[in-house]
């Protein structure tokens, strides 16, 4: 779920597209119910984050740093801290 939330495409997508992206990201060996739970939770958290950020436009330097941190998390999923 954290990898999905670190993906800017997933976060920027509308609800239906988020569900499709999440379903494609869940490995086939994961049970259908577990995959549904991960998809549901990731979409819910992304929607919550989008609602909190509505209208927020950070300065370019802050936005670039947040993007760089998200990319580091995506490359190293064992890392739990963004800093």
MODELLER restraints for C-alpha pairs under 7 A, 6 or more apart:
rsr = mdl.restraints
at = mdl.atoms
rsr.add(forms.Gaussian(group=physical.xy_distance, feature=features.Distance(at['CA:1:A'], at['CA:38:A']), mean=6.10, stdev=0.5))
rsr.add(forms.Gaussian(group=physical.xy_distance, feature=features.Distance(at['CA:1:A'], at['CA:42:A']), mean=5.53, stdev=0.5))
rsr.add(forms.Gaussian(group=physical.xy_distance, feature=features.Distance(at['CA:3:A'], at['CA:74:A']), mean=5.62, stdev=0.5))
rsr.add(forms.Gaussian(group=physical.xy_distance, feature=features.Distance(at['CA:3:A'], at['CA:77:A']), mean=6.77, stdev=0.5))
rsr.add(forms.Gaussian(group=physical.xy_distance, feature=features.Distance(at['CA:4:A'], at['CA:10:A']), mean=6.38, stdev=0.5))
rsr.add(forms.Gaussian(group=physical.xy_distance, feature=features.Distance(at['CA:4:A'], at['CA:22:A']), mean=6.86, stdev=0.5))
rsr.add(forms.Gaussian(group=physical.xy_distance, feature=features.Distance(at['CA:4:A'], at['CA:42:A']), mean=6.90, stdev=0.5))
rsr.add(forms.Gaussian(group=physical.xy_distance, feature=features.Distance(at['CA:5:A'], at['CA:11:A']), mean=6.32, stdev=0.5))
rsr.add(forms.Gaussian(group=physical.xy_distance, feature=features.Distance(at['CA:5:A'], at['CA:42:A']), mean=6.72, stdev=0.5))
rsr.add(forms.Gaussian(group=physical.xy_distance, feature=features.Distance(at['CA:5:A'], at['CA:46:A']), mean=6.56, stdev=0.5))
rsr.add(forms.Gaussian(group=physical.xy_distance, feature=features.Distance(at['CA:6:A'], at['CA:70:A']), mean=5.05, stdev=0.5))
rsr.add(forms.Gaussian(group=physical.xy_distance, feature=features.Distance(at['CA:6:A'], at['CA:73:A']), mean=6.90, stdev=0.5))
rsr.add(forms.Gaussian(group=physical.xy_distance, feature=features.Distance(at['CA:6:A'], at['CA:74:A']), mean=6.21, stdev=0.5))
rsr.add(forms.Gaussian(group=physical.xy_distance, feature=features.Distance(at['CA:10:A'], at['CA:18:A']), mean=5.57, stdev=0.5))
rsr.add(forms.Gaussian(group=physical.xy_distance, feature=features.Distance(at['CA:10:A'], at['CA:21:A']), mean=6.64, stdev=0.5))
rsr.add(forms.Gaussian(group=physical.xy_distance, feature=features.Distance(at['CA:11:A'], at['CA:46:A']), mean=5.70, stdev=0.5))
rsr.add(forms.Gaussian(group=physical.xy_distance, feature=features.Distance(at['CA:15:A'], at['CA:43:A']), mean=6.94, stdev=0.5))
rsr.add(forms.Gaussian(group=physical.xy_distance, feature=features.Distance(at['CA:18:A'], at['CA:43:A']), mean=6.28, stdev=0.5))
rsr.add(forms.Gaussian(group=physical.xy_distance, feature=features.Distance(at['CA:19:A'], at['CA:39:A']), mean=6.32, stdev=0.5))
rsr.add(forms.Gaussian(group=physical.xy_distance, feature=features.Distance(at['CA:19:A'], at['CA:43:A']), mean=6.59, stdev=0.5))
rsr.add(forms.Gaussian(group=physical.xy_distance, feature=features.Distance(at['CA:22:A'], at['CA:39:A']), mean=5.36, stdev=0.5))
rsr.add(forms.Gaussian(group=physical.xy_distance, feature=features.Distance(at['CA:23:A'], at['CA:39:A']), mean=6.30, stdev=0.5))
rsr.add(forms.Gaussian(group=physical.xy_distance, feature=features.Distance(at['CA:26:A'], at['CA:35:A']), mean=6.04, stdev=0.5))
rsr.add(forms.Gaussian(group=physical.xy_distance, feature=features.Distance(at['CA:69:A'], at['CA:82:A']), mean=5.77, stdev=0.5))
rsr.add(forms.Gaussian(group=physical.xy_distance, feature=features.Distance(at['CA:73:A'], at['CA:79:A']), mean=6.37, stdev=0.5))
rsr.add(forms.Gaussian(group=physical.xy_distance, feature=features.Distance(at['CA:73:A'], at['CA:82:A']), mean=6.74, stdev=0.5))
